[in-house]
Amino acid sequence: MKTERLDEYRVSQRVVLRRGDRFRVSGGPYWRLGDGTKVPLAARGVCTFLGAQRRGNLVLIEALSRDGFTILHVAGKRRNRVDPALVTRPYKIKGKTKAKGAGR
């Protein structure tokens, strides 16, 4: 199966992410402790879109988060678990964000 590099990613019918667009992300993987507490292992908040990769139905987004470069698994088959306590769920893109002061 061939990996395809994408310069844009369609989030919904109206929203398309292109290089430099800022977007809000939630979800992602977490670790479940013995007492049921969830410890997030995920990038949170606002990220900047750099590009995307598609391989079959698997989609990975390359982005910059507040912690630096990150890869976000947003669609496609479930990833392998290293441990039963690791929950490997995909990220959810909540939509684009506007720059501060825009629209004034």
DSSP file (Angstrom, degrees, kcal/mol; ACC not computed):
  #  RESIDUE AA STRUCTURE BP1 BP2  ACC     N-H-->O    O-->H-N    N-H-->O    O-->H-N    TCO  KAPPA ALPHA  PHI   PSI    X-CA   Y-CA   Z-CA
    1    1 A M              0   0    0      0, 0.0     2,-0.3     0, 0.0    54,-0.0   0.000 360.0 360.0 360.0 135.8    0.0    0.0    0.0
    2    2 A K        -     0   0    0      1,-0.0     2,-0.5    54,-0.0    54,-0.5  -0.632 360.0-133.2 -88.4 138.1    1.3    3.4   -1.0
    3    3 A T        -     0   0    0     -2,-0.3     2,-0.5    52,-0.1    52,-0.2  -0.794  22.1-155.1 -89.6 130.1    1.7    6.3    1.5
    4    4 A E  E     -A   54   0A   0     50,-3.2    50,-2.6    -2,-0.5     2,-0.4  -0.908   6.4-141.3-111.5 129.9    0.3    9.5    0.0
    5    5 A R  E     -A   53   0A   0     -2,-0.5     2,-0.4    48,-0.2    48,-0.2  -0.781  20.2-162.3 -91.1 129.5    1.5   13.0    1.2
    6    6 A L  E     -A   52   0A   0     46,-3.3    46,-2.2    -2,-0.4     3,-0.1  -0.922  22.4-163.1-117.5 137.5   -1.3   15.6    1.5
    7    7 A D  S    S+     0   0    0     -2,-0.4    12,-0.8    44,-0.2     2,-0.3   0.564  84.0  28.5 -90.0 -11.4   -1.0   19.4    1.7
    8    8 A E  E     -F   18   0B   0     10,-0.2     2,-0.4    44,-0.1    10,-0.2  -0.980  65.5-154.2-145.2 157.7   -4.5   19.7    2.9
    9    9 A Y  E     -F   17   0B   0      8,-2.0     8,-3.2    -2,-0.3     2,-0.7  -0.992  16.3-136.1-136.9 126.5   -7.0   17.6    5.0
   10   10 A R  E     +F   16   0B   0     -2,-0.4     6,-0.2     6,-0.2     3,-0.1  -0.736  21.6 177.6 -85.6 114.8  -10.8   17.9    4.8
   11   11 A V        -     0   0    0      4,-1.9     2,-0.2    -2,-0.7    -1,-0.2   0.874  68.7 -16.9 -81.5 -43.0  -12.2   17.8    8.3
   12   12 A S  S    S-     0   0    0      3,-1.7    -1,-0.2     1,-0.0    83,-0.0  -0.822  85.1 -77.1-148.8-175.0  -15.8   18.3    7.3
   13   13 A Q  S    S+     0   0    0     -2,-0.2     3,-0.0     1,-0.2    -2,-0.0   0.845 131.5  28.8 -61.9 -33.1  -17.8   19.4    4.3
   14   14 A R  S    S+     0   0    0      1,-0.1     2,-0.5    -4,-0.0    -1,-0.2   0.697 110.1  73.1 -99.5 -23.0  -17.0   23.1    5.1
   15   15 A V        +     0   0    0      2,-0.0    -4,-1.9    81,-0.0    -3,-1.7  -0.849  49.2 173.0-109.3 124.2  -13.7   22.9    6.8
   16   16 A V  E     -F   10   0B   0     -2,-0.5     2,-0.4    -6,-0.2    -6,-0.2  -0.996  22.4-142.2-125.2 128.6  -10.3   22.2    5.1
   17   17 A L  E     +F    9   0B   0     -8,-3.2    -8,-2.0    -2,-0.4     2,-0.3  -0.766  23.4 178.8 -89.8 133.0   -7.0   22.4    6.9
   18   18 A R  E >   -F    8   0B   0     -2,-0.4     3,-2.7   -10,-0.2    31,-0.3  -0.878  45.3 -63.5-127.6 162.7   -4.1   23.8    4.9
   19   19 A R  T 3  S+     0   0    0    -12,-0.8    31,-0.2    -2,-0.3     3,-0.1  -0.157 124.1  18.1 -49.1 128.6   -0.5   24.5    5.9
   20   20 A G  T 3  S+     0   0    0     29,-2.9    -1,-0.3     1,-0.3     2,-0.1   0.204  89.5 134.5  93.8 -14.3   -0.3   27.1    8.6
   21   21 A D    <   -     0   0    0     -3,-2.7    28,-3.1    28,-0.2     2,-0.4  -0.437  49.5-137.4 -68.6 140.3   -4.0   26.8    9.7
   22   22 A R  E     +B   48   0A   0     75,-0.4    75,-2.5    26,-0.2     2,-0.3  -0.827  28.4 173.7 -99.5 138.9   -4.5   26.6   13.4
   23   23 A F  E     -BC  47  96A   0     24,-2.6    24,-3.0    -2,-0.4     2,-0.4  -0.967  30.7-116.5-143.9 157.1   -7.0   24.1   14.8
   24   24 A R  E     -BC  46  95A   0     71,-2.5    70,-2.7    -2,-0.3    71,-0.7  -0.790  31.5-168.7 -97.6 137.1   -8.2   22.8   18.1
   25   25 A V  E     +BC  45  93A   0     20,-2.7    20,-1.0    -2,-0.4     2,-0.3  -0.944  11.3 166.5-128.2 146.6   -7.7   19.1   18.9
   26   26 A S  E     + C   0  92A   0     66,-2.3    66,-2.8    -2,-0.3     2,-0.2  -0.830  44.7  41.8-142.5-177.3   -9.0   16.8   21.7
   27   27 A G  E     + C   0  91A   0     -2,-0.3    64,-0.3    64,-0.2    15,-0.1  -0.509  56.6 138.8  76.7-144.2   -9.1   13.1   22.4
   28   28 A G        -     0   0    0     62,-1.5    61,-0.2    -2,-0.2    14,-0.1  -0.211  58.6 -31.1  89.9 176.4   -6.0   11.0   21.7
   29   29 A P        +     0   0    0      0, 0.0    12,-2.2     0, 0.0     2,-0.3  -0.227  56.8 180.0 -69.5 153.3   -4.4    8.2   23.6
   30   30 A Y  E     -GH  40  87C   0     57,-1.9    57,-3.0    10,-0.2     2,-0.5  -0.977  26.1-123.0-147.6 162.4   -4.4    7.9   27.4
   31   31 A W  E     -GH  39  86C   0      8,-2.8     8,-3.1    -2,-0.3     2,-0.6  -0.909  20.9-145.9-106.9 129.7   -3.1    5.6   30.1
   32   32 A R  E     -G   38   0C   0     53,-2.9     6,-0.2    -2,-0.5     5,-0.1  -0.874  15.2-147.1-100.8 119.1   -5.6    4.1   32.5
   33   33 A L    >   -     0   0    0      4,-3.0     3,-2.1    -2,-0.6     0, 0.0  -0.281  31.2 -98.4 -76.2 166.9   -4.3    3.6   36.1
   34   34 A G  T 3  S+     0   0    0      1,-0.3    -1,-0.1     2,-0.1    -2,-0.0   0.786 124.3  52.8 -57.4 -31.7   -5.3    0.7   38.3
   35   35 A D  T 3  S-     0   0    0      2,-0.1    -1,-0.3     1,-0.0    -2,-0.0   0.381 124.2-101.8 -87.9   5.2   -7.8    2.9   40.2
   36   36 A G  S <  S+     0   0    0     -3,-2.1    -2,-0.1     1,-0.3     2,-0.1   0.365  73.0 146.0  93.7  -4.5   -9.5    4.0   36.9
   37   37 A T        -     0   0    0     -5,-0.1    -4,-3.0     1,-0.1     2,-0.5  -0.435  43.5-135.5 -67.0 137.7   -7.8    7.4   36.7
   38   38 A K  E     -G   32   0C   0     -6,-0.2    -6,-0.2    -2,-0.1    -1,-0.1  -0.842  14.5-165.3 -98.6 128.8   -7.0    8.5   33.1
   39   39 A V  E     -G   31   0C   0     -8,-3.1    -8,-2.8    -2,-0.5     2,-0.1  -0.947  21.6-133.3-112.7 111.1   -3.6   10.0   32.4
   40   40 A P  E     -G   30   0C   0      0, 0.0   -10,-0.2     0, 0.0   -12,-0.1  -0.373  24.2-178.9 -67.9 139.6   -3.6   11.8   29.0
   41   41 A L        +     0   0    0    -12,-2.2     2,-0.2    -2,-0.1   -11,-0.2   0.073  53.1 107.4-114.1  18.5   -0.6   11.1   26.7
   42   42 A A  S    S-     0   0    0    -13,-0.3     2,-0.3   -14,-0.1   -14,-0.1  -0.571  76.4-108.2-109.5 158.0   -2.0   13.5   24.1
   43   43 A A        -     0   0    0     -2,-0.2     2,-0.3   -17,-0.1    -2,-0.1  -0.638  45.7-165.3 -72.9 139.2   -1.4   16.8   22.5
   44   44 A R        +     0   0    0     -2,-0.3    22,-0.4     2,-0.1     2,-0.2  -0.863  37.6   8.7-127.3 160.2   -4.1   19.2   23.7
   45   45 A G  E    S+B   25   0A   0    -20,-1.0   -20,-2.7    -2,-0.3     2,-0.4  -0.476 104.7   4.5  81.8-139.8   -5.5   22.6   22.7
   46   46 A V  E     +B   24   0A   0    -22,-0.2    20,-0.3    -2,-0.2     2,-0.3  -0.695  61.3 178.4 -93.9 134.3   -4.4   24.5   19.6
   47   47 A C  E     -B   23   0A   0    -24,-3.0   -24,-2.6    -2,-0.4     2,-0.5  -0.864  25.9-125.5-126.6 162.5   -2.1   23.1   16.9
   48   48 A T  E     -BD  22  64A   0     16,-2.3    16,-2.0    -2,-0.3     2,-0.2  -0.956  28.1-124.2-111.8 126.2   -0.7   24.4   13.6
   49   49 A F  E     + D   0  63A   0    -28,-3.1   -29,-2.9    -2,-0.5    14,-0.2  -0.494  35.3 165.5 -72.7 129.9   -1.3   22.2   10.5
   50   50 A L  E     -     0   0A   0     12,-2.6     2,-0.3     1,-0.5    13,-0.2   0.691  60.5 -58.0-109.7 -36.0    1.9   21.2    8.6
   51   51 A G  E     - D   0  62A   0     11,-1.4    11,-2.8   -33,-0.1    -1,-0.5  -0.966  46.3-118.7 171.7-178.7    0.7   18.4    6.4
   52   52 A A  E     -AD   6  61A   0    -46,-2.2   -46,-3.3    -2,-0.3     2,-0.4  -0.966   8.4-148.6-144.6 158.8   -1.0   15.0    6.4
   53   53 A Q  E     -AD   5  60A   0      7,-2.7     7,-2.5    -2,-0.3     2,-0.4  -0.994  10.2-165.3-130.0 138.0   -0.2   11.4    5.3
   54   54 A R  E     +AD   4  59A   0    -50,-2.6   -50,-3.2    -2,-0.4     2,-0.4  -0.989  12.1 173.2-126.0 132.1   -2.7    8.8    4.1
   55   55 A R  E >  S- D   0  58A   0      3,-2.3     3,-1.8    -2,-0.4     2,-0.4  -0.874  73.2 -50.2-135.5 100.7   -2.1    5.1    3.8
   56   56 A G  T 3  S-     0   0    0    -54,-0.5   -52,-0.0    -2,-0.4    20,-0.0  -0.600 123.0 -23.5  67.3-125.1   -5.3    3.3    2.9
   57   57 A N  T 3  S+     0   0    0     -2,-0.4     2,-0.4    -3,-0.1    -1,-0.3   0.417 114.7 106.5 -97.8   1.7   -7.9    4.6    5.5
   58   58 A L  E <   -D   55   0A   0     -3,-1.8    -3,-2.3    18,-0.2     2,-0.4  -0.693  50.0-171.9 -81.0 127.2   -5.2    5.5    8.0
   59   59 A V  E     -DE  54  75A   0     16,-2.6    15,-2.0    -2,-0.4    16,-1.3  -0.988   6.2-176.3-124.9 126.1   -4.7    9.3    8.3
   60   60 A L  E     -DE  53  73A   0     -7,-2.5    -7,-2.7    -2,-0.4     2,-0.5  -0.979  12.2-151.3-120.1 132.2   -1.9   11.0   10.3
   61   61 A I  E     -DE  52  72A   0     11,-2.8    11,-3.0    -2,-0.4     2,-0.5  -0.881   5.9-145.8-105.1 133.6   -1.6   14.8   10.6
   62   62 A E  E     +DE  51  71A   0    -11,-2.8   -12,-2.6    -2,-0.5   -11,-1.4  -0.857  37.2 155.7 -94.0 128.2    1.8   16.5   11.2
   63   63 A A  E     -DE  49  70A   0      7,-2.5     7,-2.7    -2,-0.5     2,-0.5  -0.950  44.4-119.6-149.0 164.3    1.3   19.5   13.4
   64   64 A L  E     +DE  48  69A   0    -16,-2.0   -16,-2.3    -2,-0.3     5,-0.2  -0.958  34.1 179.9-107.1 125.2    3.0   21.8   15.8
   65   65 A S  E >   - E   0  68A   0      3,-2.9     3,-1.4    -2,-0.5   -18,-0.1  -0.531  50.1 -88.1-110.5-176.7    1.6   21.9   19.3
   66   66 A R  T 3  S+     0   0    0    -22,-0.4     3,-0.1   -20,-0.3   -19,-0.1   0.737 131.0  51.6 -65.8 -19.1    2.6   23.9   22.3
   67   67 A D  T 3  S-     0   0    0      1,-0.3     2,-0.3     0, 0.0    -1,-0.3   0.477 120.8-103.1 -94.1  -3.5    5.0   21.1   23.1
   68   68 A G  E <  S+E   65   0A   0     -3,-1.4    -3,-2.9     2,-0.0    -1,-0.3  -0.815  73.7   4.3 118.6-159.5    6.6   21.0   19.6
   69   69 A F  E     +E   64   0A   0     -2,-0.3     2,-0.3    -5,-0.2    -5,-0.2  -0.352  67.9 172.0 -65.6 138.3    6.2   18.7   16.6
   70   70 A T  E     -E   63   0A   0     -7,-2.7    -7,-2.5    -2,-0.1     2,-0.5  -0.990  31.1-136.5-147.5 153.7    3.6   16.0   16.9
   71   71 A I  E     -E   62   0A   0     -2,-0.3     2,-0.6    -9,-0.2    -9,-0.2  -0.961  21.7-158.0-110.7 126.4    1.9   13.3   14.8
   72   72 A L  E     -E   61   0A   0    -11,-3.0   -11,-2.8    -2,-0.5     2,-0.8  -0.924   9.2-147.4-111.2 119.3   -1.9   13.1   15.3
   73   73 A H  E     +E   60   0A   0     -2,-0.6    18,-2.9   -13,-0.2   -13,-0.2  -0.760  31.9 160.1 -82.4 110.5   -3.7    9.8   14.4
   74   74 A V  E     +     0   0A   0    -15,-2.0     2,-0.3    -2,-0.8    -1,-0.2   0.650  55.0   9.9-111.5 -18.6   -7.1   11.1   13.3
   75   75 A A  E    S+E   59   0A   0    -16,-1.3   -16,-2.6     2,-0.1    -1,-0.3  -0.994  86.6  47.4-157.4 156.6   -8.6    8.3   11.2
   76   76 A G  S    S-     0   0    0     -2,-0.3   -18,-0.2   -18,-0.3     3,-0.1  -0.575  84.1  -3.5 109.9-170.0   -8.2    4.7   10.2
   77   77 A K  S    S-     0   0    0     -2,-0.2    -2,-0.1     1,-0.1     2,-0.1  -0.106  77.3 -94.9 -61.6 154.0   -7.5    1.4   11.8
   78   78 A R        -     0   0    0      1,-0.1     2,-0.2   -20,-0.0    -1,-0.1  -0.361  40.7-119.1 -66.4 145.3   -6.8    1.1   15.6
   79   79 A R        -     0   0    0      9,-0.5     9,-0.2     1,-0.1     2,-0.1  -0.488  34.3 -92.6 -83.1 157.6   -3.2    1.1   16.6
   80   80 A N        -     0   0    0     -2,-0.2     2,-0.4     1,-0.1    -1,-0.1  -0.412  37.4-125.1 -69.4 144.1   -1.6   -1.8   18.5
   81   81 A R        -     0   0    0      1,-0.1    -1,-0.1    -2,-0.1     6,-0.1  -0.772  15.0-165.5 -91.5 133.9   -1.6   -1.7   22.2
   82   82 A V  S    S+     0   0    0     -2,-0.4    -1,-0.1     1,-0.3    -2,-0.0   0.774  82.8  10.0 -81.5 -30.7    1.7   -2.0   24.0
   83   83 A D  S >  S-     0   0    0      3,-0.1     3,-1.7     1,-0.0    -1,-0.3  -0.986  76.2-117.6-147.8 146.6    0.0   -2.6   27.3
   84   84 A P  T 3  S+     0   0    0      0, 0.0    -1,-0.0     0, 0.0   -52,-0.0   0.750 113.8  61.2 -60.5 -22.1   -3.7   -3.3   28.2
   85   85 A A  T 3  S+     0   0    0    -54,-0.1   -53,-2.9     2,-0.0     2,-0.5   0.643  86.2  89.5 -79.4 -13.9   -3.7   -0.1   30.3
   86   86 A L  E <   -H   31   0C   0     -3,-1.7     2,-0.6   -55,-0.2   -55,-0.2  -0.745  63.5-159.4 -87.6 123.7   -2.9    2.0   27.2
   87   87 A V  E     -H   30   0C   0    -57,-3.0   -57,-1.9    -2,-0.5     2,-1.1  -0.916   2.5-162.0-104.9 114.3   -6.1    3.2   25.3
   88   88 A T        +     0   0    0     -2,-0.6    -9,-0.5   -59,-0.2    -2,-0.0  -0.614  25.4 158.9-100.5  74.6   -5.1    4.1   21.7
   89   89 A R        -     0   0    0     -2,-1.1   -16,-0.1   -61,-0.2    -2,-0.0  -0.679  40.7-107.6 -96.1 152.2   -8.0    6.3   20.6
   90   90 A P        -     0   0    0      0, 0.0   -62,-1.5     0, 0.0   -16,-0.2  -0.283  34.3-103.5 -73.8 161.9   -7.8    8.7   17.6
   91   91 A Y  E     -C   27   0A   0    -18,-2.9     2,-0.4   -64,-0.3   -64,-0.2  -0.435  27.1-138.0 -77.6 157.6   -7.7   12.5   18.0
   92   92 A K  E     -C   26   0A   0    -66,-2.8   -66,-2.3    -2,-0.1     2,-0.6  -0.982   7.2-142.9-118.4 130.1  -10.8   14.6   17.2
   93   93 A I  E     -C   25   0A   0     -2,-0.4   -68,-0.2   -68,-0.2     3,-0.1  -0.837  11.0-169.1 -93.6 120.8  -10.4   17.9   15.3
   94   94 A K  E     -     0   0A   0    -70,-2.7     2,-0.2    -2,-0.6   -69,-0.1   0.593  50.6 -87.6 -86.8 -12.8  -12.8   20.4   16.7
   95   95 A G  E     -C   24   0A   0    -71,-0.7   -71,-2.5     2,-0.0    -1,-0.3  -0.603  54.2 -48.3 128.7 170.9  -12.3   23.0   13.9
   96   96 A K  E     -C   23   0A   0    -73,-0.2     2,-0.4    -2,-0.2   -73,-0.3  -0.327  47.1-142.2 -72.5 156.5  -10.2   25.9   12.9
   97   97 A T        -     0   0    0    -75,-2.5   -75,-0.4    -2,-0.0     2,-0.3  -0.912  13.7-125.6-117.1 150.5   -9.4   28.8   15.3
   98   98 A K        -     0   0    0     -2,-0.4     3,-0.1     1,-0.1     2,-0.1  -0.663  30.0-103.2 -92.6 150.2   -9.1   32.4   14.3
   99   99 A A    >   -     0   0    0     -2,-0.3     3,-2.0     1,-0.1     2,-0.1  -0.389  49.0 -91.6 -66.3 148.4   -6.0   34.5   15.1
  100  100 A K  T 3  S+     0   0    0      1,-0.3    -1,-0.1    -2,-0.1     3,-0.1  -0.396 114.2  21.6 -63.1 135.4   -6.5   36.9   18.0
  101  101 A G  T >  S+     0   0    0      1,-0.3     3,-0.9    -2,-0.1    -1,-0.3   0.367  90.5 137.5  88.5  -5.8   -7.7   40.2   16.8
  102  102 A A  T <   +     0   0    0     -3,-2.0    -1,-0.3     1,-0.2    -4,-0.1  -0.455  61.7  28.2 -72.6 145.3   -9.2   38.9   13.6
  103  103 A G  T 3         0   0    0     -2,-0.1    -1,-0.2    -3,-0.1    -3,-0.0   0.586 360.0 360.0  84.4  10.2  -12.5   40.1   12.5
  104  104 A R    <         0   0    0     -3,-0.9    -2,-0.1     0, 0.0    -1,-0.0   0.452 360.0 360.0 -89.9 360.0  -12.2   43.5   14.2
